Amino acid sequence: MLILTVSAIIRFKRRKAKKHDNAFDNMARGKCTIYDFPTLQEATGNFSEKHKLGEGGFGTVYKGNLPHGQEIAVKKLIEGSTGQGLDQIRNEVLLLAQLQHRNLVRLQGFCLHQNEMLLVYEYIKNGSLDNFLFVDSSRRNTLNWDEQYNIILGIAKGIMYLHEDSSVRIIHRDLKANNILLNDAMDPKIADFGLARLQIGGHTQTKTSRVVGTYGYMAPEYAIHGNVSPKIDIFSFGVLALEIVTKRRNCSFDDCDTDTVNLLTDVWTCWTKGAISEMIDQSLEGHSRIQALRCIHIGLLCVQSDPDDRPDIPSIIFMLNRNDMELQTPAQPAFFFGEDSNSASPPCQQGIYVYNRSEVICEEITKNGLTITDPYPR
Ligand SMILES: Nc1ncnc2c1ncn2[C@@H]1O[C@H](COP(=O)(O)OP(=O)(O)OP(=O)(O)O)[C@@H](O)[C@H]1O
């Protein structure tokens, strides 16, 4: 009798699990197309060189045109680039396809062909942010401050979705300028989210022996000890914010010659000298200038060595949206390759920097006889 009861429970549990699987599949399939290989072959001119957009750590990306004129980007994963079997990858991809946000590149579907996995994404017209910041000199000067700020805020919102608002928490692990794509309205879209999960075998791990990421953007605790937490994305976001404001690349260990000062070092040196405004575009005025300086300050908070000192993503969005909110004083960033700066006096003695909504308010207060300490003297 007891045995019957136990087996009934097992049967019930199995049926429930199967029902759950089907429900999950149906739900994911609604948002995820399973493409057949010939369709993708035709769309990409048989994966021709002409259609090739580039090559990254996970595989090669091709531009494709579907019969109804829809443009797609097809990422052909390198065989063996994932740490899982095809069934697991398929489940993982179905899960990723559910994640949709205006600041994420949409994963439209996939194709399993023999032992290959192909991921199909929406095609993002303007390509990656690194071209606009450092690579392509003709595009470099086309980004104005409002666009730069919109990109920083959009990336933060995309991270917010991945860390806090989506059905599964995704830690990107490889946020960098090449993984931020820009659409025709110059809105940023985070690419390659979830690929680290494919590579290391899914599931949230707090420690990994397989570090997936890019030097220059990697938090020290991740690069050195393999510790994984949302704060490693915050570190990369900080580097990105500094790069976007200054339009300078934070070179990594391997591409930095010893005489070159990297961006974090440069920004920190200016900060400790009270000359942080040297790091921004000198033509910025008023509200834009304050915003740019604030973005540098927030960037510095994100690249602090101790992950506990770094703000979380909701706080970052709050700080970005509220120009009058007080910001903490950042500690020296990780990977500071300079003289020990502890002796240098910070630009503001109170330890907390107060921003004003705009310089107009600043001037009004000055007229009223109050003394204002500009935390960022010119
Ligand atoms: N959805 C997309 N729409 C338009 N272009 C894309 C899309 N996805 C990738 N690309 C482009 O394809 C190229 C290769 O991308 P991929 O993500 O494979 O490499 P990466 O980002 O340069 O390197 P890594 O693998 O280290 O992240 C890049 O130039 C990228 O801008």
The ligand as an SDF file (V2000), in Angstrom:
LIG
                    3D

 31 33  0  0  0  0  0  0  0  0999 V2000
   23.1460   41.5190  -33.7980 N   0  0  0  0  0  0  0  0  0  0  0  0
   24.1380   42.0830  -34.4780 C   0  0  0  0  0  0  0  0  0  0  0  0
   23.8750   43.0430  -35.3830 N   0  0  0  0  0  0  0  0  0  0  0  0
   24.8770   43.6410  -36.0670 C   0  0  0  0  0  0  0  0  0  0  0  0
   26.1840   43.3320  -35.9240 N   0  0  0  0  0  0  0  0  0  0  0  0
   26.5040   42.3790  -35.0180 C   0  0  0  0  0  0  0  0  0  0  0  0
   25.5120   41.7050  -34.2690 C   0  0  0  0  0  0  0  0  0  0  0  0
   26.1280   40.8170  -33.4410 N   0  0  0  0  0  0  0  0  0  0  0  0
   27.4450   40.9260  -33.6750 C   0  0  0  0  0  0  0  0  0  0  0  0
   27.6840   41.8530  -34.6400 N   0  0  0  0  0  0  0  0  0  0  0  0
   28.9960   42.2390  -35.1380 C   0  0  0  0  0  0  0  0  0  0  0  0
   29.7040   41.0720  -35.4870 O   0  0  0  0  0  0  0  0  0  0  0  0
   31.0730   41.1960  -35.1370 C   0  0  0  0  0  0  0  0  0  0  0  0
   31.5310   39.9770  -34.3430 C   0  0  0  0  0  0  0  0  0  0  0  0
   30.7850   39.9340  -33.1370 O   0  0  0  0  0  0  0  0  0  0  0  0
   31.1660   38.9860  -31.9350 P   0  0  0  0  0  0  0  0  0  0  0  0
   30.1850   39.2530  -30.8300 O   0  0  0  0  0  0  0  0  0  0  0  0
   31.2730   37.6010  -32.4230 O   0  0  0  0  0  0  0  0  0  0  0  0
   32.6210   39.4270  -31.5770 O   0  0  0  0  0  0  0  0  0  0  0  0
   33.2010   40.5360  -30.6220 P   0  0  0  0  0  0  0  0  0  0  0  0
   32.1070   41.1730  -29.8190 O   0  0  0  0  0  0  0  0  0  0  0  0
   34.0310   41.4360  -31.4660 O   0  0  0  0  0  0  0  0  0  0  0  0
   34.1600   39.6710  -29.7040 O   0  0  0  0  0  0  0  0  0  0  0  0
   33.8110   38.7760  -28.4280 P   0  0  0  0  0  0  0  0  0  0  0  0
   33.3870   37.4370  -28.8900 O   0  0  0  0  0  0  0  0  0  0  0  0
   35.0850   38.7630  -27.6920 O   0  0  0  0  0  0  0  0  0  0  0  0
   32.7010   39.4560  -27.6750 O   0  0  0  0  0  0  0  0  0  0  0  0
   31.2220   42.4930  -34.3800 C   0  0  0  0  0  0  0  0  0  0  0  0
   31.7650   43.4570  -35.2630 O   0  0  0  0  0  0  0  0  0  0  0  0
   29.8220   42.8910  -34.0290 C   0  0  0  0  0  0  0  0  0  0  0  0
   29.6500   44.2780  -34.0460 O   0  0  0  0  0  0  0  0  0  0  0  0
  1  2  1  0
  2  3  1  0
  2  7  2  0
  3  4  2  0
  4  5  1  0
  5  6  2  0
  6  7  1  0
  6 10  1  0
  7  8  1  0
  8  9  2  0
  9 10  1  0
 10 11  1  0
 11 12  1  0
 11 30  1  0
 12 13  1  0
 13 14  1  0
 13 28  1  0
 14 15  1  0
 15 16  1  0
 16 17  2  0
 16 18  1  0
 16 19  1  0
 19 20  1  0
 20 21  2  0
 20 22  1  0
 20 23  1  0
 23 24  1  0
 24 25  2  0
 24 26  1  0
 24 27  1  0
 28 29  1  0
 28 30  1  0
 30 31  1  0
M  END
$$$$
